[in-house]
Amino acid sequence: MRFATRVLGGVSGVALAIAATPARAHVAPAQGENNRYIKVLPFGDRVRIAYTIFYGETPGRALRRALDTDHDGLISDGEAQAYGDKLAPQVAAALELEVDGVRQPLTWTEVSVGLGMPATTAGAWSIDLVAWPCTAAHHVVLRDKYDLPLIGETELWVVDMPNIHIDRARIGAMDDPTHDFQFTGRLRELASEGLDLTYTAGPHAGPGFAGACSTGAAAARPAPRWPLLLTAGAGALLGLLLLLRRRAPPGRRRGTESKLSSAGSTDPE
């Protein structure tokens, strides 16, 4: 199956970029299984990782009753968000992220619960989790060890974005030229080796839409040395001038100071 239209357009900030990618057919919910969809969008300064869990009709209905904490038969926005905020760190803890060779925690910037109908008697529903890790060298490894109950299908898709060339996108030995990996059940390689993504960003590649990347990009790039060298050189020159000043004869030093004072003074006296 393919990503749902709602999954593709989960964030309005990237709607135009997503519109330039191939369209996907609508996903029909499973009856007794839960599906997982992972979409990776590479940008010039970061990647967008959208992780969607689509609960099936039967397990989704059972979870709805758990979400209804006040037992009024309806799930409020607050009740739905409380569940999302509880699940999000559990999923993040089960994902391993390496960016430019450095292991880092996965931080969700968006947690969105999509119930459709708020009634506890309804069925399938989904939760979207979005992260924007920054990358300077454009190398990302993502391992997924989340134990999704009643797991059905999984689809992991690396999107071909404008002015981005995907150099490598593999899951273990799996190498799909469309960068669209689909499988049923649990895949050992996704947990052990994970998605290994390397890409090249062209000069017109767009940036991400989740704030500045100064922290992540600075960590990945070596710090420039010229400010340190300039500071050290200035300090050495100042030290040499002070040393020469101390070694000068008293009369000569006073004469020099007098000339400097006279040349630099703006006092009419």
HELIX and SHEET records of a PDB file:
HELIX    1   1 THR A    5  LEU A    8  1                                   4    
HELIX    2   2 SER A   12  VAL A   14  5                                   3    
HELIX    3   3 ALA A   15  ALA A   19  1                                   5    
HELIX    4   4 GLU A   57  LEU A   67  1                                  11    
HELIX    5   5 ASP A   77  ALA A   94  1                                  18    
HELIX    6   6 ARG A  188  SER A  192  1                                   5    
HELIX    7   7 SER A  214  ALA A  220  1                                   7    
HELIX    8   8 TRP A  226  ARG A  247  1                                  22    
HELIX    9   9 PRO A  250  GLY A  264  1                                  15    
SHEET    1   A 6 TRP A 108  GLY A 114  0                                        
SHEET    2   A 6 TRP A 125  ALA A 131 -1                                        
SHEET    3   A 6 VAL A  47  TYR A  55 -1                                        
SHEET    4   A 6 ASN A  34  PRO A  42 -1                                        
SHEET    5   A 6 ILE A 151  VAL A 158  1                                        
SHEET    6   A 6 ASP A 180  THR A 184 -1                                        
SHEET    1   B 5 VAL A 102  GLN A 104  0                                        
SHEET    2   B 5 LEU A  95  VAL A  99 -1                                        
SHEET    3   B 5 HIS A 139  ASP A 144 -1                                        
SHEET    4   B 5 LEU A 195  ALA A 201 -1                                        
SHEET    5   B 5 ILE A 164  ILE A 171 -1                                        
END                                                                             
